[in-house]
Amino acid sequence: MDLQRCKGMRDWLPADMYKFRQIESAFRHSCLKWGYQEIRTPTLEYLYLFTAAGTLTPQMLSRVYSFLDWDGWSGERVVLRPDSTIPAARLLLTGKQRQELSRLFYVQSVFSFEETGKEARERWQCGVELMGSDEPAADVELMLLGLDVLHALDFRGVELKLSHLGLVRALLDGFGLKTEQKTEILDRVLEGNGKALTDLKPPTPQIGRALSLLVELKGDAPGFLKNLQAILSTSIPGAIPSLNNFIKITEFLSFAGCPYQIDIAAGKGFEYYTGAVFQFCLGNEVIGAGGRYNELIPLLGGGNVPASGFALYIEPLMAGLDVTPEGTEQLILITSGAKDDWNSRFALAEELRAAGYAAGVDLGSQTHFHWQVSIPASPGLPFILTDSRGTRRLQLNSVPEVLKALEEIGAGKISSA
């Protein structure tokens, strides 16, 4: 039998899981510290939740795992969740406890079908949703929270890229395009193609200049955006509210001493974004992204509830995380001079675990361990503590002395993360 994984899926080895838990722990710690509460949504959701009023781009909808949840007579089409924000919004609307302001976070996977199986079909995310506030400060809070997590994981050189889809939409309105044309161009921008805007023929030289400035804008200060105000106020006045919102966000970030780069094509992903969008980048790798989606909850029938959120992508973070796994690398192996003295071995292992160490009895084939404690075959003989390389050997008279010696030599304890 040829045993293979499903295409596009991966196995998680102990070293992978250790990195995963380190990321999860840092993320949960930061979120709780910032006043967010943890949730988890089902892996299966109804398809209509994601097709409602165009909540996902056509490309994303073409890649969902969809099937009929058959009950014998009829059925409803369901999907493996391709996104976590929409289920979080659904949870808010169907939950028993609804608050005026909800700060929520989760760690879970999303699924997307890719024909060849060369790309991942399941992706893990650390996500945050802030529902109930339309303040520019709410968007800034999410950006700073994401950076707080990344700094806690010791990632250096993370770049924050900003865009504003409300501004892009307002600019497209100024071209007098048909709805289908605007949707097609916006989809291209959402896929990271800023050239889709420069390919347009502007109806006036002023609009052309504004568009050129915006697409080429790579500034890191509010002044760059303020240069557009005079042009847009006369050519596309409908863009001014979004532009002012964008300026406020950049002013807050500058006041907080948070570096950023404006990149109008940094809004890849979701059609439900309506305002500021952002990406966390490490080199050429996007390791997280988010934005404002004020129209999503109204589209789902939930009233006028503004919201924004972001996700950090766990697999790219794992690839860049430089940590040494715990477990077998710190294991203290318990042996005995008496062949059948299992009770003493288990009792000592339990004492070591209670003290915070990784400990296990020797079952005959353990090759990876850090320290080894040999229990004496008879009373009066010493315990022998040795390291895995045989370079250190200590004789100890009791279990308390064993514990004291482990403490003094700095034997690693298992963290609570």
N, C-alpha and C positions, 0 to 999 in steps of 0.2 A: 504494500500500500504506500502510495506517495503522499506523505503528510505535508501539507502546505498551509500557510496562512491565507486568509482571504486577501485578494488584491487590495492594495491601498491601506491595509491595516498593519499594525506593528505590535510586537511583543515588548513588554516592559521588563527588563532585567533588574535585579536588585540595585545595581548602580544607578539605573534610570529612575527607579522609584525613590531612591534616596534624594536625587536632585529634585524630583517632582515635589516631594514633601518639604524640602527646603524652600522652594518657591511658594508653595501653598501656605506654609507657616508664616513666611515674611509678609505675604499678601494679606492673610487673615489678621495678623497682628496690626498692620498699618490700617486696615479697614476698621477694625474695632476701635483703634486709637482715635480715628477720625469720626466715630459715632455712627458707623454703618452696621446693619444687621444682616446675618447670613440667611439665604434662601436656597432652595433647589427646586427646579421644575422638572416635569416628566420628560423622559426621552422621546415618547410618542406624543404628538399633538395633531389636531385636525388640520388638514390641508388648507381649509378656507381661512384659517387664522393668518396664513402667510400670503394668500392671494387677495385679501380684503383691500380694495382700493389701491392696489399696486404697492404694497408694503415692501416687496422685494423686487430687485431688478429682474428683467426677463432672463438674463444669463444665470442668475442664481436659482430662479425657479426651474430652469431646465436641468438643474443638477441635484434636485432633491430626491431622496429615497422615498418613494410614495407607493402605497399599496392599499387595498381595500380591507378594512376591518370588518370582516364578514360575520354576521350573526345567524346565518342559516336562511334568512328570508330577504334581508337587505343589508346594507352596510354603508359606512361613511369612510371616505378616503382619508388616510392618516399619513403622516410623514415622520421620519426620524428628524428631530429638530435641526434645521439648517442654520439657526440663529438663536441666541438666548435672550436678546432684548425683547422681542415680540412676546415670547412666553412670560417674561417678567411683567410686561404690561398687562397681559391677560390675567396673571396672578393678582395683580393690584385690583383689577376690576371685578374679579370673582371672589376675592378673599373676604373673610368675615370681618377683618379689622382693616379699615381704610383710614389713612391718616392724611392730613393736609400736605405734609411733606414726608416723603419716604426715601430713606437712604438705605439701599440694598446692595448686597454683593453675593457672588456665587463662584464656585469652581466646578465646571462641568464641560462636557464635550459637545461639539456640533458636528453634523455629518453633511457631506456633499459628494455626489457621485462624479467620478472622473473616469472616462472610458478605458484608458490604458492601465489604470491602477498604479501608474508610476508616481502619482501625487497622492498625498495622504487623503483618505476619505473620512477619517475621523480626526478632529483637531480639538485639543484641550485648551480651555481659556480660563483666565481669572477675570471675571467681569464685575462691573459696578454700574448701578443705575441710581440717578438722583431725580426723583419725580416730585413735581409740585412747585418748582421755582423757575422763573424766567429771567432771573438776574444774570448778567454777565459774570458776576462773581461765582455763580454756581459752576459755570464752565471752567473757570480758572481753578476752582477747588478740585475738580476732577483731574485736571492736568497736573496740579501739584501733588495730589494723592498718588497718581501713577508714577511720578518721578520719585516720590518718597519710597515706594515699593522697590523701584529699580536701584535706588541708592542703598537701601537696606541689603540688597543682594550683591552689593559692591560692583555694579555695572558702572563703568566710567565712559565718558564720551557719548552719552545718550543725547540725541538731538530731538528737540520738539519742533515739529513742522505744523504750521497753521494754514487753514483755508476757511472759506465761508461760502457755503452753498446757497444761502439766502441772497448773497451778493451776486453769485453766478446766475441764479434764476432771474433776478431783477434785470441783469444785463441782457439775458436772452429775451426777456419781455420787450426790451427796447429795440429788438431787431424785427419785430412784427412777424415772427415765424408762426407757422401752423403748430398745433399742439403736438402732432407726431414728430415734426422736425425738432422741436425743443426737447422732447423726450429722448430722441435718438442722440442728440448732442450731449445732453446731460448724462446719459448712460455712458458715453465715451469718456466724459470728464470723471465720472464716478469710478471708471476703471483705470484712472490715473493718466489719461491722455489729455494734457493741457492744450495740445496742438489742435484739438477739435474746436477750440474757441478762435484761434488765430486763422483757421481755414474759412471762417465766416466773412462775408462781404458786408462791412458796416454801412448802415444807411446814411450816416453823416461822418465827416472827418473827426468831429469831437468824440463820437462813440468809438470810432476806430482807434483814436489816441488813448482813450480810457481803457479799452480792451487790451491794447498793446502794453500799457503800463502795468495792468493787473497781471497779465500772463507772465511778463518778464520780472515782476516784483519778487525780489529775494531779500527784502530788508528785514531788520530786526528791531525796528523802533516805530512807534505810532506815527511819526512824521512822514514816513513813506506812504501810509494810507491817507493821511490828511491832504497830500498832494492831489488826490483824486476827487476831493470834495468839490472844488470849484468847477471841475469838468462835469461831474455827474449831476450837480445841482441844476444845471441848465439842460443837459442832454438826456439824462435818465433820472429824473427826480425820485422815481419810485425806488431807486437803489440806495437812497440816503439813509433810511432807517437801518438797513443791514450794514451799511458802511460804518455808521456811528456805533453800532453794536460791536463790530469788529475792532474799531479803534479803542473802545472801552476795555475790551479784553486784553489787547496788547498793552494798554496803559497799566492795567492791574499787574500783568506779568512783569513789566519793566520795574514797577514799584517793588515787587516781590524779589527782584534780582534774579529772575528766571530767564535765561537765554532762550530764544526761539528764532525760527526762520519762517517767513511767509512763503508758501508754495501753493498756488491756486489749484494744482492737480493733486494735492495731498488729501483728497476726500474719497478715496477708493472704497467701494463696498456696497452701500445701502441707499436705496432710493428714498427711504423715509427720513433721511437727514434734511433739516430745514435751515440750519444756522451754522454756527462755527463748527468746524471739524478739525481734528488734529491727529497726528501720528507720532509715535515714539520710534525713533530710528537709531540703530547701532550700525554705523558704517552704511552699507547699502541694504541692510536688512531691516524690514519693518517688524518690530517686536510688539507693537500694540497700536491701537487706534480707537477713536471714538468721536462723538459729536452730539449736537443738539437735534432732537426729533420731536418738536412741539406738535406736529400733526398726527403722530402715530396713535396716541391714545384716543383722540377724537375719531380717527378712522375706525377704531375698534368699538366705537359707541360709548366711550367713557367720558364724554364731556371735555371741556377745555382745560386739560391738564398738561402744562409744559413739562418737558423732561430732557435729560441728557445722560450720557453714559460713555463707558469705554471698556475695552477688553485688552488684557495682556496675553500674548500667545505663548503658551507654555513650552512647546517643542523648541522654538528658536531660543528661548531663554535657557532651556536645559543644555542646548548645544554650547552656549557661551558661559555656562556656570562652571567655575573651577573649584570643586569641593571634593573631599575624600570621603567615600562612603563609610558609615559606621556598620556595626554588625560583626561579620566574621573577621574584619580587620582589627577589631577590638576585643574579640571573643577571648574569654578566659576558660580554658579547657580543664575539666576536672577529671583526674584519673585516680586510681587507687592501687596500692601495693597488694591489696587483697582482691583476687579475681572477681568474687561475687559480692563485693561490698557496695551494692547499689544504693542502699539506704543512706549511707554516709555521703556518697557522691551527690545525690539529689538534695540532701539537707544542706551541704555546703554551697551548691549552686543556688539554692533559694536564698541563702544569706547574702551571697554576692549580688544577686539581682535586687534584693531589698536595699542594698547599699548603692545601687545605681549602675552596676556593671553588667555587661553582656556576659552571661555564663551558661555553659552547657556541659553535660557529662559526655565523656568519650564513649562513643558507641562503636568504635572500632575502625572508622574510616575518615575521621576528621583530619584534614590536612591544613586548613586555613585557620590560624588562631594567633593571638598576640602573646598571651601568657598561658602557662600551664601550671596547675597546682596538683601535686600528687599527695593523696592522703596516705598517712603511714599505715602499714599492714598490721601493726599492733601498737598498743599504748606504750608511750615512752619514746617512740621514734619521732623524728621531726617531719613536719610538712615540708615539701620541696617546691619552691617557686622558681620556675625557669622561663626565659623568653623563647620565642619560636626559633631563634637562630642558635640557641644554646650558649650565648655569650654571657648571660647572667644567671647565677644560681644562688638562691638564698635558702637557708635552713631556718624554719620557724617552728615555735613550740605550740602554737594554738591558733584557732580561727581568728581571734582578735588581733594576733600578731600578723596574720596573713592580710587582714584588712588594713592594718596600719602600714604594712610594707607596700601594698598596692597604692595607698594614698601618697606615700612618700616618693615612690618612683614615678608618680603621675600617670598611672594606668588610666586610659580614657574611659569616661562614663558615657552612657547613652543619654543624649539630650531628650528633653520632653517634647521637641518639635514634632 
